[in-house]
């Protein structure tokens, strides 16, 4: 009898052991606690769309040198920009980099006389990120550089193609002596720009169109993300957060560590996490990857954004993404904030996050042609600008203003960027209904390609191919293609 009792108890113990193992393996409630880090967040529903690092890396503009001191500028979102960058540059290989001082060549003479193209990146971009756009192979010195310009040109009177990458500090250039480019490639670039508006260059490197530039004013419907969605996304345990209201009327959520301030009548948020590790060493490229992932998980993206190195030569902790609507970037119009995301990171951990909660509708409700000043008139406006000596860039942009709680107006303007990174409106477009004199536009179209009849014939053929592609595509899309 005693042996039977022992056998029965042993069987029961084995069965209980197996049951416990089963329950532990499948994480049944009540058998242990789930441990989560203070840096964890709640995965709420995605508000916007997700994107990749490749989609936020692209040049601010393409400058095409036509020879004979004639130039044109092509902006993101236009068909010719896509055809040059995506179809004729991205797939090429750049190898065999040789390092030289920046004054190794007379760049002013090359700009005036040699046909070619410049890819310009605002405040520079680390080579590690540039490799998301181009096929690059180089030594350690080059791979650790930050590049703000790539210049491809054909030397006049020869069949030689040269390609240079410029360091953002202005000290060095890197020539790719084994670039996968031909004379025909450069002729094609020039062909796409031959009958685009012509630009002249100021003494300090700003490009100004010789004639008025056509743009578009748009009225978009919009919706606003709920601040509650962002609160649920950004806090470890939303049930422990408290909602407060400051003297200015802004709503504040806090869990005792993190803070989320909702401003601009529920259309703008500023998030802070002072509990994140405060470490001085930062890698810009790592922080860009972390920023894209963070936005993907906490709000998503409304349309196309371009990564902007917030401070050239800075600590690498400040990340900015500039929004584009069609071919132009949106500039901030105080006190209304819209058109960018700003993040501050410490070794991949987000400590600050600011963004708009507005999302535009898929199509504009109305559109009208607006002309931006050019030529001598724009020169005089620029000359009279109070901070003229601080200007580092001149570009067409869109200024936003809410019409009501459901509509946003985007108006074309000329904008300037200053040495400290500030962007301001230089001048507005002509009034609605203005049409420039025909002779102004005709004079802009009269351009020639330097480099002989073969170059001109090839350029004209490229122009025809580009025009055909443009006429057969949706040129007035709200945002240009993802997956760059």
C-alpha positions as CSV (number, residue, x, y, z in Angstrom):
1,X,0.0,0.0,0.0
2,X,2.8,2.4,1.0
3,X,4.5,1.8,-2.4
4,X,1.3,2.5,-4.3
5,X,1.0,5.9,-2.4
6,X,4.6,6.8,-3.2
7,X,4.1,5.9,-6.9
8,X,0.8,8.0,-7.1
9,X,2.5,11.0,-5.4
10,X,5.4,10.8,-7.9
11,X,3.1,10.7,-10.8
12,X,1.2,13.7,-9.5
13,X,4.5,15.6,-8.9
14,X,5.7,14.9,-12.5
15,X,2.3,16.0,-13.9
16,X,2.4,19.2,-11.9
17,X,6.0,19.8,-13.1
18,X,5.0,19.3,-16.7
19,X,1.9,21.6,-16.3
20,X,4.0,24.3,-14.8
21,X,6.6,24.1,-17.6
22,X,3.8,24.4,-20.1
23,X,2.3,27.4,-18.4
24,X,5.7,29.1,-18.2
25,X,6.5,28.4,-21.8
26,X,3.3,30.0,-23.0
27,X,3.4,33.0,-20.6
28,X,0.1,32.5,-18.9
29,X,-1.1,35.3,-16.7
30,X,-0.1,35.3,-13.1
31,X,3.1,33.3,-13.5
32,X,5.7,36.1,-13.5
33,X,5.8,39.8,-14.3
34,X,6.7,41.3,-17.7
35,X,9.7,43.7,-17.2
36,X,9.9,46.8,-19.5
37,X,12.4,49.5,-19.7
38,X,11.7,53.1,-19.0
39,X,12.6,53.8,-22.6
40,X,9.8,51.6,-23.9
41,X,6.8,53.2,-25.6
42,X,3.3,52.0,-26.3
43,X,2.8,51.0,-29.9
44,X,-0.4,52.8,-30.9
45,X,-2.0,52.9,-34.3
46,X,0.1,54.5,-37.0
47,X,-1.1,58.0,-37.7
48,X,0.9,58.8,-40.9
49,X,2.8,56.5,-43.2
50,X,6.1,54.8,-42.5
51,X,9.2,55.6,-44.6
52,X,12.9,54.7,-44.9
53,X,16.2,56.5,-44.6
54,X,16.6,56.2,-48.4
55,X,13.4,58.3,-48.9
56,X,14.7,61.3,-46.9
57,X,18.1,61.5,-48.6
58,X,18.2,63.6,-51.8
59,X,19.8,66.8,-53.0
60,X,18.3,70.2,-52.2
61,X,18.7,71.2,-55.9
62,X,20.5,70.3,-59.1
63,X,22.5,73.1,-60.7
64,X,23.1,72.5,-64.4
65,X,26.0,74.4,-66.1
66,X,25.3,74.9,-69.8
67,X,28.6,76.5,-70.8
68,X,29.0,80.1,-71.9
69,X,28.3,81.2,-68.3
70,X,24.7,80.0,-68.5
71,X,23.1,77.9,-65.8
72,X,19.7,76.6,-64.7
73,X,18.5,75.1,-61.4
74,X,16.2,72.0,-61.1
75,X,14.3,71.4,-57.9
76,X,13.0,68.2,-56.2
77,X,9.6,66.9,-57.3
78,X,10.0,68.0,-61.0
79,X,10.1,65.4,-63.7
80,X,13.5,66.4,-65.0
81,X,14.9,66.1,-61.4
82,X,13.6,62.6,-61.2
83,X,14.9,61.6,-64.6
84,X,18.4,63.0,-64.0
85,X,18.9,61.7,-60.4
86,X,17.0,58.4,-60.4
87,X,17.6,57.3,-64.0
88,X,21.0,58.7,-64.8
89,X,23.0,59.2,-61.6
90,X,21.8,56.8,-58.9
91,X,22.8,53.6,-60.6
92,X,26.3,54.7,-61.5
93,X,29.4,53.7,-59.4
94,X,31.9,56.2,-57.9
95,X,35.3,54.7,-56.9
96,X,39.0,55.5,-56.6
97,X,38.8,58.7,-54.6
98,X,41.8,61.0,-54.6
99,X,42.0,63.7,-51.9
100,X,43.2,67.3,-52.7
101,X,42.9,70.8,-51.3
102,X,39.7,72.6,-52.4
103,X,41.6,75.1,-54.5
104,X,43.1,72.3,-56.7
105,X,41.1,73.8,-59.7
106,X,39.8,77.2,-60.7
107,X,36.1,76.4,-60.0
108,X,34.9,79.8,-61.3
109,X,36.3,79.1,-64.7
110,X,34.9,75.6,-64.7
111,X,31.4,77.0,-63.7
112,X,31.5,79.5,-66.6
113,X,33.0,77.4,-69.4
114,X,32.5,73.6,-68.8
115,X,29.1,71.8,-69.1
116,X,28.1,69.8,-66.1
117,X,25.9,69.4,-63.1
118,X,26.1,70.0,-59.3
119,X,24.2,68.1,-56.7
120,X,23.8,70.3,-53.6
121,X,23.1,69.1,-50.1
122,X,22.1,71.6,-47.4
123,X,24.8,71.8,-44.7
124,X,26.3,68.6,-45.9
125,X,25.6,65.0,-45.5
126,X,27.8,62.2,-44.1
127,X,29.1,59.8,-46.7
128,X,27.6,56.9,-44.8
129,X,24.1,58.4,-45.5
130,X,25.1,59.5,-49.0
131,X,25.7,55.8,-49.8
132,X,21.9,55.3,-49.5
133,X,21.6,57.5,-52.6
134,X,24.8,56.6,-54.6
135,X,27.1,53.7,-55.1
136,X,30.3,54.9,-53.3
137,X,33.6,53.1,-52.6
138,X,36.4,54.9,-50.9
139,X,39.1,54.8,-48.2
140,X,38.5,55.6,-44.5
141,X,39.2,59.3,-44.9
142,X,36.5,59.7,-47.5
143,X,34.0,57.5,-45.8
144,X,34.2,59.7,-42.6
145,X,33.7,62.9,-44.6
146,X,30.6,65.1,-44.8
147,X,29.8,66.2,-48.4
148,X,27.8,69.2,-49.4
149,X,28.3,69.2,-53.2
150,X,29.0,66.7,-56.0
151,X,30.2,68.3,-59.2
152,X,30.3,66.3,-62.5
153,X,31.6,68.1,-65.6
154,X,33.2,67.6,-69.1
155,X,36.3,69.7,-69.7
156,X,36.0,71.9,-72.7
157,X,37.7,70.7,-75.8
158,X,38.3,67.2,-74.5
159,X,36.3,64.0,-73.9
160,X,37.3,63.9,-70.2
161,X,34.6,63.6,-67.5
162,X,35.7,64.6,-63.9
163,X,33.7,64.1,-60.7
164,X,34.4,65.9,-57.4
165,X,32.9,65.5,-54.0
166,X,33.3,68.7,-51.8
167,X,33.7,68.5,-48.0
168,X,31.3,70.6,-46.1
169,X,34.1,72.4,-44.2
170,X,35.4,73.8,-47.5
171,X,38.8,72.4,-47.0
172,X,39.1,69.3,-49.2
173,X,37.8,67.8,-52.4
174,X,37.7,64.1,-53.4
175,X,37.9,63.2,-57.1
176,X,36.4,59.9,-58.2
177,X,38.9,58.8,-60.8
178,X,36.9,55.7,-61.6
179,X,33.4,57.1,-61.9
180,X,31.0,55.2,-64.1
181,X,30.1,58.2,-66.3
182,X,30.4,59.1,-70.0
183,X,30.4,62.2,-72.1
184,X,26.9,61.2,-73.2
185,X,25.7,61.2,-69.6
186,X,26.8,64.8,-69.1
187,X,25.4,65.9,-72.4
188,X,22.0,64.4,-71.3
189,X,22.1,66.4,-68.0
190,X,22.7,69.6,-70.0
191,X,20.0,68.6,-72.5
192,X,17.4,68.5,-69.7
193,X,18.3,72.0,-68.6
194,X,18.8,73.6,-72.0
195,X,15.3,75.2,-72.3
196,X,14.6,75.6,-68.6
197,X,14.7,79.2,-67.1
198,X,18.3,80.6,-67.2
199,X,20.0,81.7,-64.0
200,X,22.9,84.1,-63.3
201,X,25.1,83.8,-60.3
202,X,25.9,86.4,-57.7
203,X,29.4,87.0,-56.4
204,X,28.7,84.9,-53.3
205,X,27.3,81.9,-55.2
206,X,23.5,82.6,-55.2
207,X,21.6,81.6,-58.4
208,X,19.0,84.1,-59.6
209,X,16.6,83.4,-62.6
210,X,16.9,85.9,-65.4
211,X,13.1,86.1,-65.7
212,X,10.1,85.5,-63.5
213,X,9.6,81.9,-62.3
214,X,6.3,80.2,-62.6
215,X,4.9,78.6,-59.5
216,X,1.5,77.6,-58.1
217,X,-0.7,78.7,-55.2
218,X,-2.7,75.8,-53.7
219,X,-5.5,75.4,-51.3
220,X,-5.5,72.0,-49.5
221,X,-8.0,70.5,-47.2
222,X,-6.5,69.1,-44.0
223,X,-7.3,67.0,-40.9
224,X,-5.6,67.1,-37.5
225,X,-4.3,64.1,-35.6
226,X,-5.7,63.7,-32.2
227,X,-3.2,64.7,-29.4
228,X,-4.6,61.7,-27.5
229,X,-3.1,59.4,-30.1
230,X,0.3,61.0,-29.7
231,X,0.0,60.8,-25.9
232,X,-0.8,57.1,-26.1
233,X,2.1,56.6,-28.5
234,X,4.8,58.5,-26.6
235,X,4.2,57.5,-23.0
236,X,5.2,54.2,-21.4
237,X,1.9,53.9,-19.5
238,X,-0.7,56.5,-20.6
239,X,-2.9,55.6,-17.7
240,X,-0.4,57.2,-15.3
241,X,-0.2,60.5,-17.2
242,X,-1.7,63.7,-16.0
243,X,-3.2,66.5,-18.2
244,X,-2.4,70.1,-17.2
245,X,-3.0,73.5,-18.8
246,X,-0.4,76.3,-18.6
247,X,-1.1,80.0,-18.5
248,X,-0.9,80.3,-22.2
249,X,-3.6,77.8,-22.8
250,X,-1.4,75.0,-24.0
251,X,-2.2,71.5,-22.8
252,X,0.5,69.5,-21.1
253,X,0.7,65.7,-20.6
254,X,3.3,64.4,-18.1
255,X,4.1,61.1,-16.4
256,X,6.5,62.7,-14.0
257,X,9.4,62.1,-16.4
258,X,8.4,62.9,-19.9
259,X,6.4,65.8,-21.1
260,X,4.2,66.5,-24.1
261,X,3.0,70.0,-24.8
262,X,0.1,70.5,-27.2
263,X,0.1,74.0,-28.8
264,X,-1.3,76.0,-31.6
265,X,-4.9,75.0,-30.9
266,X,-4.0,71.3,-31.0
267,X,-2.0,71.4,-34.2
268,X,1.6,71.3,-32.9
269,X,3.3,69.2,-30.3
270,X,6.6,69.4,-28.4
271,X,7.8,66.3,-26.6
272,X,10.7,66.1,-24.1
273,X,12.4,63.2,-22.4
274,X,15.0,64.6,-19.9
275,X,15.5,61.2,-18.4
276,X,17.3,60.1,-21.6
277,X,21.1,59.6,-21.1
278,X,23.0,62.9,-21.6
279,X,26.1,61.8,-23.6
280,X,28.1,64.2,-25.5
281,X,29.4,61.8,-28.2
282,X,27.0,61.4,-31.1
283,X,27.2,59.9,-34.5
284,X,25.0,61.9,-37.0
285,X,24.3,58.9,-39.3
286,X,23.2,56.7,-36.3
287,X,20.9,59.5,-35.1
288,X,19.3,59.8,-38.5
289,X,18.5,56.1,-38.6
290,X,17.1,56.4,-35.0
291,X,15.1,59.5,-35.9
292,X,13.4,57.8,-38.9
293,X,12.5,54.8,-36.8
294,X,11.2,57.0,-34.0
295,X,8.9,59.0,-36.4
296,X,7.7,55.8,-38.0
297,X,6.6,54.5,-34.6
298,X,5.3,57.9,-33.2
299,X,3.2,59.7,-35.7
300,X,4.5,58.7,-39.1
301,X,5.0,60.9,-42.1
302,X,2.7,63.2,-44.0
303,X,4.1,63.2,-47.5
304,X,7.8,63.6,-48.5
305,X,10.5,65.0,-46.2
306,X,14.2,65.7,-46.8
307,X,16.8,65.1,-44.1
308,X,18.6,68.4,-43.2
309,X,21.8,68.4,-41.2
310,X,20.6,71.1,-38.8
311,X,24.1,72.5,-38.1
312,X,27.1,72.0,-40.4
313,X,29.9,70.6,-38.4
314,X,27.7,70.4,-35.3
315,X,27.6,67.7,-32.6
316,X,25.3,65.4,-34.7
317,X,22.5,65.5,-32.1
318,X,20.0,67.9,-33.9
319,X,18.0,66.3,-36.7
320,X,15.6,68.1,-39.0
321,X,13.2,66.9,-41.7
322,X,11.9,69.5,-44.1
323,X,8.5,68.8,-45.7
324,X,7.9,69.2,-49.5
325,X,4.6,69.8,-51.2
326,X,5.0,69.1,-54.9
327,X,8.4,70.6,-55.9
328,X,9.0,73.2,-53.2
329,X,9.9,73.0,-49.5
330,X,7.6,74.6,-46.9
331,X,9.1,77.3,-44.8
332,X,7.8,78.3,-41.3
333,X,5.7,81.4,-41.1
334,X,5.6,82.6,-37.5
335,X,3.6,82.3,-35.4
336,X,2.1,79.4,-37.4
337,X,4.3,76.3,-37.3
338,X,4.1,73.7,-40.0
339,X,6.3,72.0,-42.6
340,X,9.1,70.3,-40.6
341,X,10.0,67.8,-37.8
342,X,12.8,68.5,-35.4
343,X,14.4,65.9,-33.1
344,X,17.3,66.0,-30.6
345,X,19.0,62.7,-29.8
346,X,21.7,61.4,-27.5
347,X,23.3,58.3,-29.0
348,X,20.1,57.2,-30.7
349,X,17.7,58.1,-27.8
350,X,15.3,60.9,-28.6
351,X,15.2,63.7,-26.0
352,X,13.1,66.2,-27.9
353,X,10.6,65.8,-30.7
354,X,8.5,68.6,-32.3
355,X,6.1,68.3,-35.2
356,X,2.8,69.3,-36.7
357,X,-0.4,67.3,-36.2
358,X,-1.8,68.5,-39.5
359,X,-2.1,66.1,-42.4
360,X,-3.0,67.4,-45.9
361,X,-5.7,65.9,-48.1
362,X,-4.6,63.8,-51.1
363,X,-5.6,66.6,-53.6
364,X,-5.7,70.4,-53.6
365,X,-9.2,72.0,-53.7
366,X,-8.0,74.9,-55.9
367,X,-4.8,75.9,-57.8
368,X,-3.7,79.2,-59.4
369,X,-0.6,80.2,-61.3
370,X,1.6,82.7,-59.4
371,X,4.9,84.2,-60.8
372,X,7.9,84.8,-58.6
373,X,10.1,87.9,-59.5
374,X,13.3,87.3,-61.3
375,X,16.1,89.2,-63.1
376,X,17.1,92.8,-62.0
377,X,14.0,93.1,-59.8
378,X,14.9,90.1,-57.7
379,X,18.5,91.3,-57.6
380,X,17.4,94.7,-56.2
381,X,15.1,93.0,-53.6
382,X,18.0,90.8,-52.5
383,X,20.4,93.7,-52.3
384,X,18.0,95.7,-50.1
385,X,17.4,92.7,-47.7
386,X,18.5,93.7,-44.2
387,X,20.6,90.6,-43.6
388,X,22.1,90.4,-47.1
389,X,25.6,89.6,-45.8
390,X,24.2,86.6,-43.9
391,X,22.5,84.9,-46.8
392,X,23.8,81.5,-47.9
393,X,21.0,80.3,-50.1
394,X,18.1,81.6,-52.2
395,X,15.3,79.3,-53.2
396,X,11.6,79.1,-54.1
397,X,9.4,77.9,-51.3
398,X,5.9,77.7,-50.0
399,X,4.5,79.7,-47.2
400,X,1.5,78.3,-45.3
401,X,-1.4,79.9,-43.6
402,X,-4.6,78.3,-42.2
403,X,-7.8,79.6,-43.9
404,X,-10.0,78.0,-41.4
405,X,-10.1,74.8,-39.3
406,X,-10.3,72.7,-42.5
407,X,-8.2,74.4,-45.2
408,X,-4.5,75.4,-45.5
409,X,-3.3,77.9,-48.2
410,X,0.2,77.4,-49.6
411,X,1.6,80.4,-51.4
412,X,4.9,80.5,-53.4
413,X,7.6,82.9,-52.2
414,X,11.3,83.5,-52.6
415,X,13.0,82.4,-49.4
416,X,16.6,82.9,-48.0
417,X,18.7,80.9,-45.6
418,X,21.1,82.6,-43.3
419,X,24.4,81.4,-41.8
420,X,22.7,80.4,-38.6
421,X,20.2,78.2,-40.5
422,X,17.3,80.6,-40.2
423,X,15.0,80.6,-43.2
424,X,12.9,83.7,-44.0
425,X,10.7,85.0,-46.8
426,X,12.5,87.4,-49.0
427,X,9.6,88.4,-51.2
428,X,6.2,87.2,-52.2
429,X,4.9,86.2,-55.6
430,X,3.3,88.7,-57.9
431,X,-0.4,89.2,-57.3
432,X,-2.8,86.6,-58.6
433,X,-3.5,87.2,-62.3
434,X,-0.1,88.8,-63.1
435,X,1.5,87.6,-66.4
436,X,5.1,88.5,-67.3
437,X,5.7,90.1,-70.7
438,X,6.4,87.5,-73.4
439,X,9.7,89.0,-74.3
440,X,11.1,88.2,-70.8
441,X,10.2,84.6,-71.1
442,X,11.5,84.4,-74.7
443,X,14.9,85.8,-73.7
444,X,15.3,83.2,-71.0
445,X,14.7,80.4,-73.5
446,X,17.6,81.5,-75.7
447,X,20.5,79.4,-74.5
448,X,23.2,77.4,-76.1
449,X,25.3,74.5,-75.0
450,X,29.1,74.9,-75.0
451,X,31.2,72.1,-76.2
452,X,30.5,71.7,-80.0
453,X,27.8,70.5,-82.2
454,X,27.9,66.9,-80.9
455,X,27.1,68.2,-77.4
456,X,24.3,70.3,-78.7
457,X,22.7,67.6,-80.8
458,X,22.8,65.1,-77.9
459,X,21.4,67.7,-75.5
460,X,18.5,68.5,-77.8
461,X,17.8,64.8,-78.2
462,X,17.8,64.4,-74.4
463,X,15.5,67.4,-74.1
464,X,13.1,65.8,-76.5
465,X,13.1,62.5,-74.6
466,X,12.6,64.4,-71.3
467,X,9.8,66.5,-72.7
468,X,8.0,63.4,-74.0
469,X,8.3,61.7,-70.6
470,X,7.1,64.8,-68.9
471,X,4.0,65.2,-71.1
472,X,3.1,61.6,-70.5
473,X,3.3,61.7,-66.7
474,X,1.4,63.2,-63.8
475,X,3.5,66.3,-63.4
476,X,1.2,67.8,-60.8
477,X,1.3,65.1,-58.2
478,X,1.2,66.3,-54.6
479,X,4.3,64.5,-53.6
480,X,7.1,63.0,-55.7
481,X,7.9,59.3,-55.4
482,X,9.1,57.5,-52.3
483,X,11.8,55.0,-52.2
484,X,14.6,57.0,-53.5
